[in-house]
């Protein structure tokens, strides 16, 4: 990816996941009108932030278990995000909102896939 070292790539994933989840959580808090979606989003984003911190600690101390915790949490939270977006998609009626939510679903799938792929590659090197 960005660096030749798998460890640096994993650090990049951890810091990017932490930053992206925090900024996106604040952005969703400002613009989201669906109360149930906002609660799911904030809780899941907080879990991703905590798991990213666990990943940073796992990389620093080279602990396979902590890296595996990140991988499992990222899979579970990714599925929860996608399910919440799909439920939100069924409640939308305007074409622009449907297209925007569909793009967000696609972006989340790609983002979590990349995060997981890089983390698994690092996990295999431990």
Secondary structure by P-SEA (a helix, b strand, c coil): cccccaaaaaaaaaaaaaaaaaaaaaaaaaccccaaaaaaaaaaaaaaaaaaaaaaaaaaaccaaaaaaaaaaaaaaaaaaaaaaaaaaaacccaaaaaaaaaaaaaaaaaaaaaaaaaaaaaaac
